[in-house]
Amino acid sequence: MTDWLDTCPVCGAQESLDVKLARMIDDPQVRGLVADVLRLSLPLGERLQRYLRLHKPPKQRLRIGRVRELVVELVADMTGGTVERHGRAWAVTPQDWETAFDAVFLAVRKGTLQPPLQGNGYLYQVLTRMADEAEAAQEQQREQERRAAHRAHASDAPTRAGALLAGAGSALPGAAPRPTTAAAAPLPGTSPTVRAMRAAIQAKKGEQP
């Protein structure tokens, strides 16, 4: 890692990242584990260093045994792509780790999380909560899709079935022809007697002055 340089934003001085880690962590095995994380997940390297400093007691050096415990757990999970907690395994991405680290830093700034931290518990709580929320959102989306499909099927079924039955009724073997409405019988004509009476009445009217 000697070719990885850290530049001071104030004076521009540079030092290799392994020297910087050596000043913070004087155990070669732990420095090697940190280096593994930085190599495999460079975007998280700076966040990892900030996170480790949150475990340092005030006016004391961080115990190497403590750093080893923290880093061994983090290296395994950050490079493995999964987090196991309480008998469950959650798939996590580098973006999930980035969001979780930032949530820890934000909680410290707000004062809701007080350093020195005692372990990785809070970080993993954030990770698993995010994973649970993502799973719940996916399940809700699937349930909405199932309900939408069911409603569409239920609304289409009666119309389609009715059309099929109406079209197939006359094609059933042995089916009787459908009754048709009988035409209205024509009204009977005027009888000859009635016509003669009407003609006589009209003739009398014509004779009157």
C-alpha positions in Angstrom: 0.0 0.0 0.0 3.0 2.3 -0.1 1.8 3.8 -3.4 -1.4 5.0 -1.8 -0.9 8.6 -0.7 -2.9 10.7 1.7 -2.7 14.5 1.0 -3.3 17.1 3.7 -5.9 19.5 2.5 -4.3 22.4 4.4 -0.5 22.2 3.6 -0.4 19.7 0.8 1.9 17.3 2.6 1.7 13.7 1.6 2.2 10.4 3.5 1.5 6.9 2.5 -1.7 5.4 3.8 0.1 2.6 5.5 2.1 5.1 7.6 -1.1 6.8 8.5 -2.6 3.5 9.6 0.5 2.7 11.5 0.2 5.9 13.5 -3.4 5.0 14.4 -3.0 1.2 14.7 0.4 -0.2 15.8 -0.6 -3.9 15.1 0.6 -5.2 11.8 -2.2 -7.9 11.5 -4.9 -5.3 12.2 -3.3 -2.9 9.7 -3.4 -5.7 7.1 -7.1 -6.3 7.7 -7.8 -2.6 7.3 -5.7 -2.6 4.1 -7.8 -5.5 2.7 -11.0 -3.5 3.2 -9.4 -0.5 1.6 -8.2 -2.5 -1.4 -11.5 -4.3 -1.9 -13.8 -1.4 -1.2 -11.9 1.8 -1.7 -15.0 4.1 -1.5 -15.5 2.9 2.1 -11.9 3.3 3.2 -12.2 6.8 4.6 -15.5 5.9 6.3 -13.9 2.9 7.9 -11.1 5.0 9.4 -13.6 7.5 10.7 -15.7 4.7 12.2 -12.8 3.1 14.0 -11.8 6.4 15.6 -15.3 6.5 17.1 -14.3 3.6 19.3 -11.3 5.4 20.9 -11.8 6.4 24.5 -11.0 10.0 25.3 -7.4 10.6 26.3 -6.6 6.9 25.7 -5.3 4.8 22.9 -7.6 2.3 21.3 -6.7 -1.2 22.5 -5.3 -3.3 19.7 -7.4 -6.3 20.8 -10.5 -4.2 20.5 -9.6 -2.9 17.0 -8.9 -6.5 15.9 -12.3 -7.6 17.0 -14.0 -4.8 15.2 -12.0 -5.1 12.0 -12.1 -8.9 11.7 -16.0 -8.8 11.8 -16.2 -5.9 9.4 -13.7 -7.4 6.9 -15.6 -10.7 6.7 -19.0 -9.0 6.2 -17.9 -6.1 3.9 -16.1 -8.5 1.5 -18.6 -11.3 1.8 -21.7 -9.4 0.7 -23.9 -10.7 3.5 -24.6 -9.8 7.2 -25.7 -12.5 9.6 -27.6 -11.5 12.7 -29.9 -13.3 15.1 -29.9 -16.5 12.9 -30.7 -14.6 9.7 -28.6 -13.5 6.7 -29.2 -10.3 4.9 -27.7 -9.4 1.5 -25.9 -6.0 1.6 -24.2 -4.0 -1.0 -21.3 -1.5 -0.8 -24.0 1.2 -1.1 -25.7 -0.2 2.0 -22.5 -0.1 3.9 -21.9 3.5 2.8 -25.4 4.5 4.0 -25.0 2.7 7.3 -21.6 4.3 8.1 -23.1 7.7 7.2 -26.0 7.0 9.5 -23.6 6.3 12.4 -21.7 9.6 11.8 -25.0 11.5 11.6 -26.2 10.0 14.9 -22.9 11.0 16.6 -23.2 14.6 15.2 -26.8 14.8 16.5 -25.8 13.5 19.9 -28.1 10.5 19.7 -25.1 8.2 19.7 -22.3 8.9 22.1 -18.8 7.7 21.5 -16.7 5.8 22.3 -18.7 3.1 20.6 -18.5 -0.3 22.3 -18.8 -2.5 19.2 -20.4 -2.8 15.8 -23.9 -3.3 17.2 -25.3 0.1 16.1 -23.8 -0.2 12.6 -25.4 -3.6 12.1 -28.7 -2.5 13.5 -28.8 0.2 10.8 -27.8 -2.4 8.1 -30.4 -5.0 9.1 -33.2 -2.3 9.5 -32.5 -1.1 6.0 -32.5 -4.6 4.6 -35.9 -5.3 6.4 -37.4 -2.1 5.0 -36.2 -3.1 1.5 -37.7 -6.6 1.9 -41.0 -5.1 3.2 -41.2 -2.6 0.3 -40.6 -5.4 -2.2 -43.3 -7.6 -0.6 -45.8 -4.8 -0.6 -45.1 -4.2 -4.3 -45.6 -7.9 -5.1 -48.9 -7.9 -3.1 -50.2 -4.8 -4.9 -49.4 -6.5 -8.2 -51.2 -9.7 -7.1 -54.3 -7.7 -6.1 -54.3 -5.7 -9.3 -54.1 -8.9 -11.3 -56.9 -10.5 -9.3 -59.2 -7.4 -9.7 -58.6 -7.4 -13.5 -59.4 -11.1 -13.7 -62.5 -10.8 -11.6 -63.9 -7.9 -13.7 -63.3 -9.7 -17.0 -64.6 -13.1 -16.1 -68.4 -12.5 -16.1 -68.5 -10.6 -19.4 -66.3 -13.2 -21.1 -68.3 -16.1 -19.7 -71.6 -14.5 -20.6 -70.5 -13.9 -24.2 -69.3 -17.5 -24.5 -72.6 -18.9 -23.2 -74.7 -16.7 -25.5 -72.7 -17.7 -28.5 -72.6 -21.4 -27.7 -76.3 -21.8 -26.7 -77.6 -22.4 -30.2 -74.7 -24.7 -31.1 -75.4 -27.3 -28.4 -76.5 -30.6 -29.8 -80.2 -31.3 -29.5 -80.9 -27.8 -28.3 -84.4 -26.6 -29.1 -84.7 -23.5 -31.3 -85.2 -20.3 -29.4 -88.9 -19.1 -29.4 -89.6 -16.1 -31.6 -92.1 -13.4 -30.9 -95.3 -14.1 -32.8 -96.5 -11.4 -35.2 -99.7 -9.6 -34.1 -102.8 -10.9 -35.9 -104.4 -8.4 -38.3 -107.6 -6.8 -37.0 -110.7 -8.3 -38.6 -112.3 -6.3 -41.5 -115.6 -4.3 -41.3 -118.7 -6.5 -41.9 -120.9 -5.8 -45.0 -123.9 -4.9 -42.8 -121.9 -2.2 -41.0 -120.8 -0.8 -44.3 -124.3 -0.7 -45.6 -125.6 1.2 -42.5 -122.8 3.8 -42.8 -123.6 4.3 -46.5 -127.3 4.9 -45.8 -126.5 7.4 -43.1 -124.3 9.4 -45.5 -127.0 9.3 -48.2 -129.6 10.8 -45.8 -127.2 13.6 -44.9 -126.8 14.4 -48.5 -130.7 14.7 -49.1 -131.2 17.3 -46.3 -131.5 20.9 -47.6 
